Amino acid sequence: MAKDRSEALKQKAYEIWEREGRPEGMHDEHWAQAQRELDGEVAEKPKATRSRKKPGAPEETAGMVADVPVKKPAAAKPASPAPKPKKPARTKP
C-alpha cells in the first residue's frame, strides 16, 4: 500500500511539474501539492486554456517528452524592385 501511494505521489508531482511548465527548484512545492491533491484537500488546478497541441494531435504517453514550442518563421517580405540605374554625370564640353 505504501509503495502504491509513493508511486502515485511521484506520478502526481511529475504531472504538476509538467502542467506548470517544468520550472526548476519547485520539487518540494509540487510534492506537497501532490499530497494535498491525492488526499482530496485541494481540487486539481484547471488545465491551461491555451494548448500547445494542434487539434487532432495524439495524446502523449507517460515518459514521452512534451512538445517544445517552436518559433514560427517570420513572414517573407515581398521582394523590393531593383534599384533604378543612376544617370551618368554630364560633362562640360
Contacts in CASP RR format, 6 or more apart in sequence:
PFRMAT RR
TARGET T0000
AUTHOR 0000-0000-0000
METHOD contacts of the structure
MODEL  1
MAKDRSEALKQKAYEIWEREGRPEGMHDEHWAQAQRELDGEVAEKPKATR
SRKKPGAPEETAGMVADVPVKKPAAAKPASPAPKPKKPARTKP
5 38 0 8 1.000
8 38 0 8 1.000
9 31 0 8 1.000
9 34 0 8 1.000
9 35 0 8 1.000
9 38 0 8 1.000
11 62 0 8 1.000
12 34 0 8 1.000
12 37 0 8 1.000
12 38 0 8 1.000
13 27 0 8 1.000
13 30 0 8 1.000
13 31 0 8 1.000
13 33 0 8 1.000
13 34 0 8 1.000
15 34 0 8 1.000
16 30 0 8 1.000
16 33 0 8 1.000
16 34 0 8 1.000
16 37 0 8 1.000
17 23 0 8 1.000
17 26 0 8 1.000
17 27 0 8 1.000
17 30 0 8 1.000
18 66 0 8 1.000
19 45 0 8 1.000
19 47 0 8 1.000
19 48 0 8 1.000
20 26 0 8 1.000
20 30 0 8 1.000
22 66 0 8 1.000
33 42 0 8 1.000
36 42 0 8 1.000
37 43 0 8 1.000
37 44 0 8 1.000
52 66 0 8 1.000
52 67 0 8 1.000
52 69 0 8 1.000
53 67 0 8 1.000
60 66 0 8 1.000
END
